[in-house]
């Protein structure tokens, strides 16, 4: 998904079903988008099967869960930037971020639970 499409999806995941007009108002407030931009992105997401439009009121509803998109986008990032290597991705992530002891402990537990 493009960044603009993810922005619309984030709002639907956060706020639930919204009329397109309400969605446009939120995006105007949060990003400065005009109504036409919002409606164009909504149309693309409908065409992709990511959201459904219901009448009356042009109500938009996310059809795919956030976790599914996160998983797909993570795989795409790893494939694109790290030649498909999760190890290279993880190494880059932990080496670039100043992790707290608590974050390191949580990551260790995640890794330990994988085996």
C-alpha positions in Angstrom: 0.0 0.0 0.0 1.1 3.5 -0.6 1.6 5.9 2.4 -1.6 7.8 1.6 -3.6 4.5 1.6 -2.0 3.5 4.9 -3.0 6.8 6.3 -6.7 6.2 5.5 -6.5 2.7 6.8 -4.9 3.8 10.1 -7.9 6.1 10.7 -10.4 3.4 9.9 -8.6 1.0 12.2 -8.4 3.6 14.9 -11.9 5.1 14.6 -13.9 2.3 13.0 -16.5 2.8 10.3 -16.8 6.4 9.1 -18.7 8.2 6.5 -16.4 9.4 3.7 -17.2 13.0 4.7 -16.1 12.3 8.3 -13.0 10.6 7.0 -12.2 13.6 4.8 -12.7 16.0 7.8 -10.3 13.9 10.0 -7.7 13.9 7.2 -8.1 17.6 6.6 -7.5 18.2 10.3 -4.6 15.7 10.7 -2.8 16.0 7.4 -4.3 19.0 5.5 -5.7 16.9 2.7 -8.6 18.3 0.7 -11.8 16.3 0.1 -10.8 15.3 -3.4 -7.6 13.7 -2.3 -9.4 11.7 0.4 -12.0 10.5 -2.1 -9.4 9.5 -4.6 -7.5 7.4 -2.0 -10.8 5.9 -0.8 -11.6 4.9 -4.4 -8.2 3.2 -4.8 -8.7 1.3 -1.5 -12.1 0.1 -2.7 -10.7 -1.0 -6.0 -8.0 -3.0 -4.1 -10.6 -4.6 -1.8 -9.1 -3.1 1.3 -12.3 -1.1 2.3 -16.0 -1.4 1.6 -18.3 1.5 0.9 -21.9 1.2 2.1 -24.8 3.3 1.4 -26.6 5.4 2.5 -24.0 7.8 3.6 -20.9 6.5 1.8 -19.8 4.7 5.0 -16.2 3.3 4.7 -15.2 0.2 6.6 -11.7 -1.5 6.7 -12.0 -5.1 5.3 -8.5 -6.2 6.2 -7.0 -6.2 9.7 -4.1 -4.0 10.5 -2.0 -7.0 11.5 -2.4 -8.5 8.0 -1.1 -5.2 6.4 1.7 -5.0 8.9 2.8 -8.5 8.1 2.7 -7.9 4.4 4.5 -4.5 4.6 7.2 -6.0 6.8 7.8 -8.9 4.3 8.0 -6.4 1.5 10.5 -4.2 3.4 12.7 -7.2 4.2 12.6 -8.4 0.7 13.2 -5.0 -0.8 15.9 -3.6 1.5 17.5 -6.7 3.1 17.4 -9.3 0.2 14.8 -11.3 2.1 17.0 -11.7 5.1 15.1 -11.3 8.4 18.4 -11.6 10.2 19.9 -8.6 8.3 16.7 -6.6 9.0 16.7 -7.5 12.7 20.4 -6.7 13.0 20.0 -3.3 11.3 17.0 -2.5 13.5 18.7 -3.2 16.8 22.0 -1.6 15.8 20.3 1.7 14.7 17.9 2.1 17.6 19.1 3.0 21.1 17.1 0.3 22.9 16.4 0.5 26.6 17.2 -2.5 28.9 13.5 -3.2 29.0 13.1 -3.3 25.2 16.2 -5.5 24.9 14.7 -7.9 27.5 11.4 -8.0 25.6 13.1 -8.7 22.3 15.2 -11.5 24.0 11.9 -13.1 25.2 10.4 -12.9 21.8 13.4 -14.6 20.2 13.6 -17.2 23.0 9.9 -18.1 22.4 10.6 -18.8 18.7 12.6 -21.9 19.5 
